[in-house]
């Protein structure tokens, strides 16, 4: 760790010497979003003592929804593998059926040609290709599981800094309240701008797409047909995702575009925005009639060169972020959770420290290659559909048509994406 962190720790120890208190936990997880809460839930009711630190207030219970403005702007496309994990954790069944929108079809088409690919769950003999769920609903359900666990303490506080491992192999975690939490293992689940990653001096590779993802909930003229729709534009992909199981005209959008167009779209009045979105989607679902609150976030690819150092591990967006064009971000995070949970439980059974580097490196080996493959695939798709050369456009569209007719290849690709192979 850097000298600045150590210096900060020393000054903090001096200033808080009269008020600080120490609480020991075998595992400290920083960040109680979907991935951090899932990791805690995976270890719930074991005899591992866990502190889950989150400065933000707990997710609010589900409320009735009658309008676009009632939905959360951020959603996730949950794969069959992620659904299985959430079911095992006891969270999936806590989410109201009306708030889980399973989709049986997916249509992808090229804005610069006639290429189109269609996927259908019936062809794969599976009930659905995935399920669209608001992030806040998943977070709320996981919160219920964590709150019932006897071995988990939820601490609403801010981590101010960490220090090097002590002679006992414990990493001190300092909170704004003055508490110090020495722990065998500190897990950074604190998102793409992870301070745990920064303080632990994890090297990373990253680049800015110079794009924004605009998200919102919309109401459309025609049924979404329980299908996820995605149009690849030169400026970036536009996805219309079926959102409400009890309303087939409500969709969530993820509109990736350059910074300039994004700012223009955010500044439009509702009627103007609906018209622009109708045109951008080629009215595949008819006209866009209403839109809820719009927000945008920058797109940046990040990947930590290592997910672990002695006493510290990264999961989810803290370790890797990818372009949202295939909706795989949180699913990769849930895969991290499944792998790390298994390794920690095995280590605990063998009476090893949870922060043991060999234990943590087994987690890293299990997850790093898979994440890199998915990140490479998403980067390739992004560049392919952004290419404007006439020959590339021609080959791209021809390739899409050929792929659409190759049933066996399509089945393999989709089953991989669903985590079923």
N, C-alpha and C positions, 0 to 999 in steps of 0.2 A: 504493500500500500504506500501511497505517496507520503512525503514528509508533511504536506499540508494537512492530511487527515490525521496523522499522528499528533501534530502540533495542536490541531483543533481538539483532539481527544484530551490532551494534557491540560489545555486551558479550561476545557469544560469540566474535567475532574476537579480542578482547583476551585472554580466558581460554584460548583454544585456540591462541594464537600459536605455542607451542612444539611442539604436537602435530598441528596440522591439516595436511592435504595436499590438493592440488587435482588433480582428474581431470576432463578435458574430455570431454563427450559432446554430440553434436548434439541428441539427444533424451533426456530423462529422463521416465520414466513412473512415477508413484507409485501403487502398488496393482497386485498381480498376481492379482486375482480373474479371473473369466471375461472381463470386458471389457478390463481392462488387459493380460492375457496375450494376448488375441486381437489387440489392436493391435500388440503386440510381434511376435507371430507373423506378422501381415500384412506386416511390414517385415523379417522374418527374411532373412538372407543377401543383403540389399541392402548398399550401401556406406555406409549411415547408421549411425553409432555410437550405440548405445542402452544406457542403464542402466535396468533394471527394478528398482524398489525395493519391497521387501515385508518387513515385520518378522516376519511369521508364517512358520513352517516350511513347507517344500514339501508339497503334497498327497501323501498316502500312496498307494501303488499299490493297485489294486482287490484286495479280499479276497473269499473265498467268503461267500455269504449263505445262511443257513438259517432265519433268524427275522426278525421285524419289527425287532428291535433292531439288526440288522446293516445296515440301510439308512440313508442320510443323510436327515435330516428335510426339508431344503430341496431342492426339485426345480424344474425349468423345463419349460414346454411349448414345445419348439423348433419353430418354423415351417419350412416348406420353404425359405424364403429364408435363414434362419439355418443350416439344415442345409447348404445349398449353400456358405455362407461357411466353415463349419467343415470341410467337405470340401476346399475350395480351400486352406485353411491346413494340411491334413494331419492334423487332429485327429479328425475324425469316425470314420475307420476304426480309430483306436486304441482307441475305446470298444467294449468287448465287446458283441456282439449281444444277449446276455442282459440287458444293462443298459440297452438302449434299447427302450422300449415304445411302438411305434407304435399310434395309435388311429385306427380307421376311422369311428367314430361319435361324436356328441356329442348329449346330451339335456339340455335346459334346461327347468325347470318352475317355476311360481309356487306358493309355499307358501300363498298367500292366494286360490287360485282353481283353475281348471281349465286355464289357459293352459299350453301346452307347445310347444317347438320342437325338431325333430329334424334333425340334419345327418348326411349319409352320404357317405363318400368316393366310393363307386361312382357316386353321382348327379353328382359333379363330374369323374369320370373321372381321378381321381388315386389313387395307392396308399394314402395316408393323409391325415388332416387335420393331423397333427402328431406329435411324438414326445416322450414324457415321459422325462426323464433327470435323475438326481441331479446337483445342482450340482457336487459334489465330483468326479464322474466327468469332467465337462467340463473342470473346472479341472486335473485330473491330465493329461488328454490334451493340453491346450494347453501345460502345463508341459514335456511331453516334446518338443514342437516347439521351444519357446523354448530349452531346454537344448542342443539340437543346433545352434543358430544361431551362426555364427562372429562375428557383429557385435553380439551381445547379452550384456551382463554382468548377471547377477542379483546384487543386493546385498541381503543380509538385514540391514537396518538401519532406523532410525527417522529420518524427516525432522523436525528440531526447528524449523526456520523457513526462510523464503526472504527474499531481499532484492530491491530494485529492480534493473532492468536496468542493467548497467554501460555504459561508453562504447562498447563493442564490440557492444552489443545482446544480451549474455548475461545470463541470470537465474541468480544463485548459489543453489544448493540446499545447505543445511547439514544434515549427518547427526550423529546422536548419537555416532558413533565419532570425530568430529572432521574427517571428510572434507568437502570443499567441492566441489560438482559444478557448475561454470558450464555453462550449456546454452543453445542457441538456442531450444529449446521445452521447456517443462515441461507435462506432461499430468497432470491430476488424474483418476485412475481409482480414487480412494480412497473410494468409496461415498457414501451419502446424507448422512453427517456429514462431508463432505470438508473437511479442513483446508486443502487447496490452495484451495478455493473461498473459505474464510474469509480466508486470508492474501492472496489476490488481490483481496479486496474486491468479489466478485461480488454484485450485488444479486439477490435472489430473492423469488419469491412463493410462500408456503406456508401450509397450514392443516392442523390436526389433525382426523382423522376421529373421534377419541375412540373408536376401535375397535382391536382387536388381531386379528392373524391367527394362529390356533393351527394348528400343523403337526405331522404325525406320520405314521407308516406303520402301516397296519392290515391285518388279514386278515379277509376276509368269507366269508359262508356260500355265496354263489353267484358264478358267473363274472362278471367285470366286462365281459365281451363285447367287449373291446378298444374300450370306449366311455368317454368322459369324461362324468361326470354332475355336474350343478350345479343345486342347489335354491336359489332366491332366497327367503330368509326376511326378515321385517321387520327383524330384528336384523343381517342381513348374509348374503352368499351362503356356501353350503357346497358345496365341490367334492370329488368323489371321482375320483381320476385313476388310470388303470391304470399300474402301476409296473413289474412284473417281466414281461419277455417270456416267461419260462419258467414263470410261475406266474400263472394267470388269476384268482387270488383275493387277490392282494396289491395294495393301492392306497395312494396317498399322499393325504392330506387337507389341504385349506386351508380352515379354518373361521373365517370372519370374523364377529366379534361384538363386543358392547360390552364395556367393561373389566370390569364386574361379572360378567357371565356367563362371561367368559374365565377369570377367577380361580377361579370355582367349578369350571369344567371341569378346570382344571389340578390342583385339589386333590382331585378324585375318585379313588377307588381304581380299578384297571384295570377290574374288572367293572362298576362303576357308570358309568364313562366309556363303555364299549362299549354299555351299555344306552341312555345318553343319545344317543350318536351314531346308534344304530340307529333311535331315534325321530325324530331330527332329519332323517335321510335317508329317512324313511318306508319303511325296509327295502327300498329299491329293489334292493339286492344281498343281501337277506336280513339276518340278524343279523350284527353286528360281533363277531367271535370273539376277536381279540387286538389289542393296540395296543403299538407301540414307545414309546420316549421321546417325551414331548410337550414342545414349546417354543412360545413365542409372541413376536411382535414387533409393535411399535406401527405403525399405519397412518397415514401422513402424506403428503400430496401436496406436492411441491416442484418448482419450475421456476425455473432461473436465467434472469434477464431477458436476459443475454448469456452465450454459451458460451465466448467468447474475449475476451482483452485482449492487448495486445502481449506476446508471449513465453509466454503461458499459454493452455491450452485445457482444457475439461472434457468428459468423456465418461461415458456410462452414468448410474448413479444419482447421481454427483456433479453432473450437469447437470439431471436430472429423475427423479422417482419418481412412480409412479401406483398406484392401487388394483389389487390383484392379481386382481380378479374375472375378467379375460380372459387372464391369464398372459402379458401382453405386455412386461413390464418388461425382461427381459434381451434380448428380440428387438429392442427399440428401441435398446438399448445396442450390439448387434451391427450395427445399421444405422449408428449413429454411427461405429463402427470402420471399416466399409466406406468411408464417405464421407471420413473423415479420412485413411485410408491412401492413397486415390487422390489427395487434394490434396497430401499430403506428398511422395509420389513424384513428382508433377508439378513441385512446387516445387524438389525436389532436382535433377531433370533440367534445370531452367531456371537452376540455380545460384543460387537464392534462399534466403535464410535460412528455416528451418522456422518461425521465430517471426514472420515477416512478417505484419503485421496483415491485409493484403489476402488473403493465402493462407488465413489462419485464418477470415476472414469468409466466404469461399466455402463452407467446411465448415459454418459456422453457418447460412447461408442454406439450404443443402441439407437440414439436419436440423431446424431449429427449427419450421417450419410443420407438418411431419409429426408431430412429437412433440406439439405443441399440439392438433392434431386428435384424436389418440388419447387424450390426457389429457381433452379435453372430452367425448369419447364415453363414456369410463369414468365420468366424474363424472355424466354424464346418466343412465347406466344405474343407477348407485348410488342416485341420488336418486329415480328412477322407482320402483324396487322397494322403497325404504324408505317411500314414501308410503302412508298408511293411509286416506285419504279413500275412502269407498265408490265414488264415481263414478270416481276415478282407478284403483282396483283393477279395476272393471268394464271400463273402456276398455283398461287394460293387458292383461288376459287376452284380450279380444276381439282386440286388436292382435296378440298372440302367435299366436292361432289363424289369423288372416288371413296373417300372415307365414309361418307354417309351410306354408301352401298355395301361396305364391308362389315357385315353384321358381326362376325367373330371378333374383328379388331375393335369395333365399337364396344362390344360387350366386355372385352378385356380392359379397355381404358376406363370405362365407367366403374367396373367392379374394383379396380385399383383405387379410383378416386373415392369410392364409398368405404374403402378400408376392408373390403371383403376378400381380398387376395393379398 
